[in-house]
Amino acid sequence: MSKLIDVTYPFSPKLIEEVSKMEPKVLSGHFATHLDIMDRQFPLDYVKRRAVLFDVREFCESRPVDVGDVDWGLIEPDMMIVFYSGRSERYDYRSKEYHKQHPQLSQWLIDRLLENRISLIGIDFAGIRRGGEHALADQDCADRDVYVVENLVNLKEVPANIPFMAYTFPQAYIHTSGLPCRVVFEVEE
C-alpha cells in the first residue's frame, strides 16, 4: 500500500508580496516550491520519476553535502535525488535566515550527479549553491537537462534511502528561469 505526500510549499498572493520585497526574483517564477528551469522547456516525461531521499540534517549546516554523503548504489539515471536538510522546518520561508547561508551541495557532488544522468535535484532550502554560484549551478544543471526543485517541505515524512515515486507538475510559464510547481511523493507504507 502506498501513501501520497505533498512536499509543495503552499503560497498565496500575500506570501509572494512579502518575499518579493526581499528576493525580487520571486516575481519571475522563483517562489515557494519551484523548478529552476533557466528558460528551457520542462520535459513532460520528467513529471513522473523514481526518486530517493538522503537525510543530510546532521552536517549540512556546518559543511557542504559531498560525494561521500550519498549511497551511489541507490542512484540510477533519470531519477530525482532529494536532499533533506530540515531547513524548511527550522526557518520560515519569509525570513532572511531561510534564504541566506542555507545548506549547499559541493560542486564535486553536483558534477557527479550530472555524470550519473539524473533528471531532478530536490532540496528543502533555497539553492544547491549560494550567492553568485546559485544561478551558475542551476544553469550548468539545465544545460545538461537536469532541473533543481527548490523549497520542498514535509520531507520528514519521507523515508530516507528507500526509492519511491516523485510527481512534479510545473506551471506552464514561458520565458522565465523559474517555474512554480506542485510536487507529490508516493511512498510505500
N, C-alpha and C positions, 0 to 999 in steps of 0.2 A: 504494500500500500504506500502511496506517495502523498506528500504534503506540499502545497504551494506556499512560498514565502515571498511577499512583496518586499523587495530591497530598494525601492524607489523613495527618494526623499520627497515628501509631499510639499507642494509650493502653492502660493497664492499671489495675486497681484500685489498685496501688501508686502510679502516677503521679497518679491522681485524689486519693488521700490526701495526697500530698506537696504538690500545687499548691493544694488546698483550704485548707491552712494559711495560704497567702499570699494567695489570692484566694477568699474564701468563695462568690462567685457560681458557682464551678465546680460546686457541688452542685445548681444549678438548670439544668444543661444547658450551661453555658459552659465546656467543657473540650475541649482538643485542637482538632481541626477541627470547627467548629460554625457554625450559622446563628444570627444574631441575629434571631429571629422576632417578638419583642415581643408575645407572647400572641396571635398570629394563626395562621391555618392556612397551611401551605406549599402553594401551588398545584401540583398534580401535573404540570401542563404545564411547570413550571419545571425538572423533572427533566432534561430534555434542552434545551440551549441552545447556539446558536452563541456563540463566545467569542473574545476577543482579549486578549493579554497585552502590557502595557507595562513595559519594563525601566526602573526608576527608581533603580537602585542608586547611580548616580554622585552624586546630590544629595539623596536623601531623608533622610539623617541631618542635613543642615545647614539644610533648609527644607522646608515642606510641598509635596507634589506638587500642581501647579497646572494650570489650564486649558491653558496653552501646552505642557505636557509630554506631551500625548497627541495622536495623529493622529485628529482628529474625522472624517476621511473613512472610517475603518475602523469607526466606531461606528454601529450600527443599533438601532432599537427591539427590545426583547425579548432583547438579548444579555446575556452575562455579561462584565463588564470586570474584568480581573485585573491587579493591580499587584505586580510582583516587586521587592522591596526587598533581598532577601538576608538579612533579619533572622533567619529560621529557620535559616540556615546559620551565622550569626555567634554566636548566643546559644542556650543551652539553654532549652527551654520552661519548665523548672522554676526558672529564675533570675529574680531581681528585674529584672535588666537587660533581659530579654526583654519584660517587662510594663510597665516604666516608661520614659518618654522614647522610645517607639517612634516610627517614622515616622508621618505622618498626611497625610490629604488636606485641601486647603484647603476651606473652606466654599463658596467660589465653584465649585470643581471638583465637589463633591458636588451643588450646586444644578444645575449644567449637566448632569451625568449623569442626574439626576432629570428634568430637562426633556426629555432625549432618550429617556425612557421605557424605560430598560434594565430588566432583571429582577434581576440579581445583581451585586454587587461582591465580588470575591475578593481577599484580601490574605494575605501571609505574615508578618503581625505581629498585634498584639493588638487593634487597633481603628482605624476610619477617623479618629477624633478621640481625644484623650487626656482623662484625668481626668473632670471633670463633664460635658464635652461629648460623651463617648463615648456614653452612653445616649441623650442628646438627638438625636444624629446618627442612631443606629440607629432611634429611634422615628420621626424625620422620614422616613427611608427606608421603613420598614414602613408608615407611613401612606399612602405612595404606591406600595405593592405592590412595593417593591424591598428585597431582603434582603442582608445583609452576611455573607459566608462568611469567617471568620477562621482564622488559623493554618494556612494551606496550607504544604506542603513540596514539595521536588523541583521547584521552578519553574525551576531552571537547565536542566532537560531540555526545557522548552517553548520553541519559537521565538517571539521577540517580533515583533509587528506582522504576524502571519500568522494569519488566522482558523482556528479549529479547533472541535471539538465538546466540550462540557462536560456531564458527567453528575453530578448532585448527588442523593444519596439520604439524606434526613434520617430520623432515628428518629421513631417515631410517639408522641413525648411530647405530653402536653396540659397546658394551664395552666402554661406556662413561657415564659420570654423567650429561652431558648437551646435549640437542637436539635442534638445531636451528629449528624454526617453523614459519609458517605463521598463523596469527590469524585474522579472519574476524568476525565482529559482524553484525547481521541482526536486525535492529530496525524498529519499526513501525513509519511512518511519520504522 
